[in-house]
Amino acid sequence: MASGIAAVGLLGVAFAIAQTGSQEKPLLAEQAFKNIQVLKGIPVDDFMETMGVMSASLDFDCSDCHVGAGTDQVDWPADTQRKIMARIMITMVANINKNNFAGRQMVTCWTCHRNRDKPLVTPVMDTIYGTVTIEPDDVIQQAEGMPPAESVLDKYIQAAGGAQRLAGLTSFVGRGTSVGFGGFGGGGDVELVAEAPDKRATIILFKDAPGRGDQIRTYDGRTGWVRTPLNVLGEFQLSGGDLDGARLDAQLSFPGQIKQVLTNLKTGPPATITDLPAPSSQSTLQKDVTLGQTHDVDVIQGNGPRGLLVTLYFDRKTGLLLRELRYGNSPIGRVPTQIDFADYRDVNGVKLPFRITYAWLDGRDSIVLNEIKTNVPVSGAKFGRPAPLKAQ
């Protein structure tokens, strides 16, 4: 067992080095938290993403493994039987991949658990004889008979306003409302700010729920920050896959540069996607937005910053981008982040989405914008570290 943990520890160090690249001294998990035994040597945001992979795979939340989580009496370092078992499982999965797949992450928590504490071990008749749900592979292969990826991107650029108009888009500011997963915290006031070529900030202030805290994501072209309500860290600087994802989101805010942002493009087979379900509370969202709609799409996959795997889904009728699905890395498997775009409207000759749903393993924000202004002055401070919280 000790040798297995050592192997995972070394895996974590190698993973951290590969993920952080030129970024200097990211805060590591064992520096931020106590009693870290297996997942050492990885940045804190990748550590949090790893917790998200486990929770999503077992349909758990923090309180299932941590004493008092969700209360002001939480004891994160305390060992519980489930925490001890999680360490054993991490070591087991790492050894399976090392010994059978040359270190490639072919087996993860999700492979067996699939939203269950205890994995199913026996075939279920309803599954065998029922309607088969076919889930696409993370990594797609070039499909025969499909249009080249470049032509799909050209169609998108034209649908969004054309190369000339898009080249003239240098900034935009959108304002609206957000509802978090389950309607928690009520409606938040949203400010979405972007500046070409690669700066972006999403600021959500929950004025009606002051104890909840703000939801802020920023990227200034080099560094990124996240402030998350009721999170164990509260606020942290991005590194690794999260930083790469923040950069990609900022770059894709300006459609005209999409062909320069992505490399190694492939076209997948025809597909159909359905919008994410409506939020639990729509009292602050526009009523005229169609939710849960199904779309026939062209699927394009490529690599973003530092090889980040990203899959894009374009509406076959309109050519517009409907979904961005990007995959970060963790020691126990890929970490998906999905961003859905809808309700495109013309803003000074450019089509921009007025509804954005941002879903990650630990939460979901449903944003509806009321207005977007383009090519307006933007303060550089918007993209830096979030301002200190004001005393309540």
N, C-alpha and C positions, 0 to 999 in steps of 0.2 A: 504493500500500500504506500509506504514512504517513497519508494522509487517512482511509483505512478504519479504521486503529487509533485515530486521533483520534476518529472517530465512535463507536467502541465505548467509548472512555474516557468521552466525554460521556454515553453511554447508561448506563454504570456509575454515574456521579455522580447522574444523574436517578433511576436505580433505587434508589440508596442513600437519597436524600432521601425518595422515596415510601415506602420500606419502614420507615425508622427513625422517621418521624413526630416525636413529641415527645421521644423518647429522646435524651439529650444525648451527643454525641461518641462514637459506637460505634467500636471499634477497627477500622480499615480494613485491607484486604488488604495494601496496600503498606506499612503500618506494622508488620504482623506478619511479613511475608515479604520476602525479597530478590528482585530481578530480576522484579518484577511489571510487565509491559509493556502488557497489553491489559485485563485485568480490574481496573482501578483504580477506586477510589471506592465499593466495595461493602464491607459489613461482613464480618468474617472468617468468620462462620458461613455467610453466603450464598456466600462464596467456596468454602468447603469443600463446600457443597451442589452448587455448579457442578462441582467436581471429581467429585462423585458421579454427576452426570448424564452426564459424559463417560465415566467408567469403566463405568457400567451400559450405555451405548449401544454401546460397543465391546467389551464383555466383557474389560476390562482391570482390573488392579490398579495400585497406585502404582508398582511396580517396572517396569512396561512403559514408563513415561515418565521416571522419576526415577532417577538414578544411585545404586545402593546402597540403595534403599528396602527396608525390612524388615530392615536390618542397622544396626549402630552406626556404619557408615561412610557413611551416606546423605549425599548432596550435593544438597539440594533446589534451590538456585538454579541449578545447572549446566544449561546448555542442551543438549538432545539433539535429534536430528532430529524425533522425535515431538512434543516440546514446541514446536518451531518450527512444525511443521505444524498443531498444535492452535491456535496463535495465528492462523494463516492461515484455518483453518476457522471460528473464532469470528467473525472479521471478515467472512468470506463470508456466514455465516448472518445476521449482523446486517444486512448490506447487502441481502440477499434480502428479509428482512422489512420493512426500511425502504422499499425501492423498489417492492415488489409488494403489501404488505399493510398499508400505513400504520403500520408499526411494531408491529403485532400479531404475537405469536410463533406463527406458523402453521407455520414450518419450524424444526426443532431437530436436534440430533445424531441423535436416535432416528429421525427421519423417514426417513433413508437407511440408517443403519448397522444397526440392529436386531440388536444383539449380535454384530456382525462388525467386524473391523478394516477390511476393504475391502467397501463395500456391493455387494450383488448388482445387476447391471445387465441381466440376462437372465431372462425368465420361466422358472420351473422346472416341468416337467410334473407332478411329484408334487404341487406346490402347486395347479396349475390344475385337476387332475382328482381331487385328494384331498378329504378333509373340510375344509371351510372353517372356520377359527377366526375368530369374529366378536368383536372387541374393542370394548367400549363406548367412546363418546366421553367425554372428560373432563367436558365441559359437557353436561348433559342438557336436553332440552326436556320440557315438561309433556305427559304421555302421555294420549291420549284414553281414556275409559272407566275410568281408574284412580281409586281413592279419593283424596279430598283429603289433602294432606300432614298436616294437623292431625289427621285421624282416625287416621292411622297412628301419630302421636306419642301421641295419647290412648290407643290400644291398648297402646303400650309402657309408658306411665306406669301403667296399670292392671295390666299383667303384672308390672311391677317391684315392685308392692306397693300401688299406689293413691296418689293425690295427698296424702292426709292423712299416711300413714306416711312417704312420701318427704320431706314438708316437715319431719318430725321428725328426719331424718338430718342430723346436723351434722358428723360426722367418722367416719373409720374407719381402722383399722390392719390390714394384712394381712401375713402372713409365710409364706415358702415357699422354693422353689428355682427357679433359672434355669439354662438351658443356652444358651450362645451359638451362633451359626451354626457348624456343623461340629463342635460339641462342644468348641471351643477353650477351654482354661482349666478344663475340668471344670465341676462344678456350683457355682453361686454361691448364697450366702445372700441372700434377698430380703426387704426391708422396703418395703412400699407404704403410704404415708401420705397422707391427704387431709383437708382441712378446708374446709367450705362458706364462701363460695360458689365460691372459685377458687384454692385452694392445693393443691399436690400435689408429692410427692417419690417417686421410685423409686430405691431404694438397693440395689445389688447388690455384695456383697463376695465376692471370690474368695480365700478363706482358704487353699485347697489349691494355689493358684497365685500366690504373693505377687509374683512378677515381672510378672504380667499387669496389675495395677492394678485399681481399682474402676470400676464403671459407675454413674454417678449423674446423675439429671436432677431438677432442682428448679425450682419456680415459687412465688413468695410473694405472688402477686396483682398484682405490678408488674414484678419482674425475674425472670429465669431464668438457670440455669447448667447446663452440661453438663461432666461429666468422663468422658472416653472412653479406655479402655485403648489404649496403643500408638499413639495418635493424634499427628499432627505437632504439634498445639497442646496436647494433653493436657487442658487445662481452659480454658473460655472462657465469657464472658457472652453470653446470647442477645440477638439483635436481629432486626428484620425478620420474615420469614416463620416462622422458628423460634420466636420469642417469641410470635407470634400462635398458633402451633400448641400451644405449652406452655399457654397460657391456655385454649384450647379444651379440651384434654385435662383440665385441672383442672375446668373448668365441667361437662363431661359426666360427671365422676365422680359427680355428684349428679343422677340422672335427672329429679327433679322440676322442674328449671329448664330443661329442654331447649327448651321452647317460647319461653322468654325469651332464650335464647342465640342461636338461629338466626333469620335473616331471609330474605326472598325465597325461600320454600319452593316446591319443585316435586316432583311425583311422576313418576318415570321409568317406563318399560315394565317388565313382569314380567321377573325375572331369576333365575338360579341361580348360587350361589357355592359354592366348595369350600374347606374349611379349608386353611390352609397345611400343607405336608408336615411330618411329625414331625421333631424334631431328630435329629441323628446319634447322640447319646447320650441314652438314656432311663433310665440307671441311677439317676439321682436324681429322676426324674419319676414320678408316679403311673402305674401300669399300667392303671388302669381307665378312663382318659379316652379317648374315641373320637376318633381323629385322621383327617383326610382325608375327613370326612363332607361330603356335598353337601346344600345347603339351597335351597328355594324362598324367595325373599325379595321384600319390598316395598322399593323404592329411593326414598330421599328425598334431594334435594340442596338446599342452602341456603348462606348466607354466615355465617361466624363473625366473630370479632374483626377489625375493619378490612377487611371484605370477603373474608376467607379462604374459599376455595372448599372445601366439605366435602360428601362423599357418605356417607350412612348406609344400611346394609342391615339390615332387620328380618326375623326369621324369621316366615313367614306363619302357621305353626302356633302358635307360642308368643307372638309379638309382641315378643320380646326382641331387643335390639340385638346383632348378630353381628359387624359390621365398621364401622369408621370409616376412611374414606379421605380424607385432606386433602391439599391441594396448596399448597405454598409457591411462591415465584417465584425465578427466577435469571435472569441475562442471557441464558441460552441455552435456557430452557424451564422448564416446571413441574417442581416437585420433589415426588414423591409420598411420603407416609408412611402406612402401613397398620397399623391395630391391630385384631386379631381377638379376640373375646370368646367364651368357651365355658364349659361346666360351671357353669351358674348354680345357686346354692344359696340356700335361705332363711336369712337371718341376721336374727333378731329382726323377722320380717315383711317384710323387704326382700330382693329377689332381686339377688344380686351375683355377678359372674363370678369363678370360682376358677382359670380358665386364661386367660392373656393372652399374645398373641404380638405383639410390637412389631417391625415391619420397616421399615427405611429403606434408602436406597441404599447405605449403607456397613456394614450389619450387621443382625442380627436377634437378639432375645432371646425365648426361650420360657419363660414364667413359669407355674409351678403353685403356687398358694397352699395351705397346709395349714390355715390359720385366718384368719378376719377378725373383728375386734371393732369394734362400732359405738359411736358417741357416747362415745368415750373421750378423756381429756385428751391433747393433742398439743403438744409443744414447738415454738414458732415457729421455733427454730433449724433444725429439720428442712428448712424450705423455703428457707433462704438459701444462701449460697455454701458449697459442700462444705468440710468441715473439712480442714485441711492434711494431706497424706499423712504417715504415720508412717515414720520411717527403718526400713529392713529390717535 
